[in-house]
Amino acid sequence: MPVTELKFYQTGTFTIGNRLLGEEDRAGQSAANRANSLNCGHRACQGCGEALGARYAIDAAIRASKGQLVVANATGCLEVFSTPYPESSWQIAWMHSLFGNAAAVATGIAAAMKVKGRNDVRVLAQGGDGGTTDIGFACLSGMFERNDDVLYVCYDNEGYMNTGVQRSSATPPAARTATTPAMGVEPGNRFGQGKSIPLIAMAHQIPFVATASVANLRDLEDKIERATLMRGARYVHVHVPCPLGWGSEPSDTIKVARLAVETGLFPLFEAEFGALSGHTAIRRRVPVEDYLRLQKRFAHLFRPVVDVARIAHIQAIADHNIERFDLLN
Amino acid sequence: MLRQIEGSRAVAESVALCRPEVICAYPITPQTHIVEGLGEMVKSGQLKGCDFINVESEFAALSVAIGSSAAGARSYTATASQGLLYMAEAVYNASGLGLPIVMTIGNRAIGAPINIWNDHSDSMSMRDAGWLQLHAETNQEAADLHIQAFKLAEELSLPVMVCMDGFILTHAYERVDVPTQQQVDAFLPPFAPRQVLDPAAPLSIGAMVGPEAFMEVRYLDHQKQSQALELIPELSREFRDAFGRDSGGLLRGYRATDADTLVVAMGSVNGTIQETVDQLRAEGMKIGSVSLCSYRPFPAEALRRALGCASEIVVVEKCVAVGMGGILSMEIRNALSGLPLTVSTVVAGLGGRAITQKALRAVFQRAQFGQLQPLTFLGLNENVVSRELERQRDRRHSGPPAENILRDLRSPVCP
């Protein structure tokens, strides 16, 4: 990157299109010829992390595949807000079948492309955390195990937001949802052992696994572009804040996503064939409290009294991630 | 060429002749031999241009077929019993999306109690799912119906289930005439989808549909099934012209034209029924039978024509709507409403219980004299049932009913 005098805070981050930079240094999204695969006019909430993540991910896949892309979508927010009949925001070949079968439908599409000799067409499946970590998990694991030629992208907003914010197996400890209310002895979601789909995906020894965040869109684009061009089963897990479900300000979506990364709660890493092959270092480590305080779903940790023990427990999870993925180096 | 082969093998070869491009397989008795046969043909190179995918569940099997069919590939899978229930959500989805997938059902009972033997509970449970359902009477017909099914499905852009009785057909070795590739190619053109996922002409398939259009989409499926009422006999005639034998169609009568008593049934039990009809005819009874091939669409008009002149209708069905009675007979009563005749339900062969000529003969004779109850469970062991009912009356912790009945059957006091 040439030395450029930066006048605005945003140009120093990885978060936006960087239209203030020269053409060659800009994100794909700020290019005049971007695909706009998920076009404007859809019905996502203000500040929706999933809409942002999906737009960047699919446009990146379109660029990498030179427009030869077919997408299978699980039921969920993304499907609902983008396609009320007869309007569709999708400018691409796109299909929705069921909540739990996006990975299998994508396998079928890939198989059809294979027998038709369309090796140029790339197949991408996408869904939320519910459609990926819970109800769609069997189909996802089957697709991984067979090493089907599919890139699966999970947009993780840590709950069933479309049905009114219920707990999923990706909901973090202590978070309040409609089915883990902030009441009782231990308000909010229980402290479990967690269910990391990226690590489970790695255990399938598939060619590529990565995590990404809407706080670092250049990194997200890069990972999707590389993953699109690989063959076999690939998985990218994108952290996408949900202002509605998390009780965060719509204008804070990027900030909240960045704090998830900088606390260590959402580590950015990638792996090839089951082995870690890279990670993004935390530039400025922050305590989990900074992240938790911005979200009403964690409000009970601070009111009426500060729940020191449980905040420490969440901090321990973040510290463990930092150590495990060597995030300070 | 005429060969002595297993029903499943005949179906596998017949499906292979239809040049499927994607086959998804998940094992469940009694359909497993079909996908095994197809897997072998793909692996050996005999069936070219086909991807054979071993999936992790029936739900995935049909979901993969949904994806491949939407991407323009001729797609096939097979299942039975619990497998059909496990994929139920995808069954409705495939028809709602209008995807012409062909699926064989090796008809089998549904648990609990777990049972691998034949009845029609599985496909019956999906009777309102929007698929066409064709029932094969013999292995020859099972093989032939698949060739017709692909054409029917693709013409209408609706999925088709070809139902064949588990074990009775799937595992029986019979003489089957498996057609040649040239014959099938001349009958079945390549798949030209009505909708296809193509990056060059992007489409959204499976969008959210609200109250403003949902009913129209559903009604369209109903309309298409009505079209099938004309298309199925047409295809059957076309098939006869090309292959020289009768297979398929909406229904077939057997010594039915002058009969006072008419028996209606689906699938392989028609063979036993026809032999019983022959015996009773020889004894002077005016009896005949009708084999119903197309259960969905339900050929109400054709049934009215075929059954309307008789006075006693006996529906022999391998399923039961628990708490209500017969399923097929209810629909037949509906089709014949207003006609001066009696329709009796005979629930038979549940969980593979043998349906014998002797038992059928007794039932048909009772029907002739108007002595048949509206609902009969053929060959029911009333002894063990009353013993279990007694036990449940006497003891709070009477235990698991199926196991109690099995024990009673072995005890010297009963039956």
Interface residues (C-beta under 8 A of the other chain):
Chain A: G67 Q68 L69 V70 A72 N73 E79 V80 T83 P84 Y85 P86 S88 W90 Q91 I92 A93 W94 M95 H96 S97 L98 G100 N101 A104 V105 A106 T107 G108 I109 A110 A111 A112 M113 K114 V115 K116 V121 A138 C139 S141 G142 E145 R146
Chain B: E21 V22 C24 G49 C50 D51 I53 N54 V55 E56 S57 F59 A60 S63 V64 A65 I66 G67 S68 S69 A70 A71 G72 A73 S75 E89 A90 N93 L97 L197 D198 P199 A201 P202 L203 S204 I205 G206 A207 M208 V209 G210 E212 A213
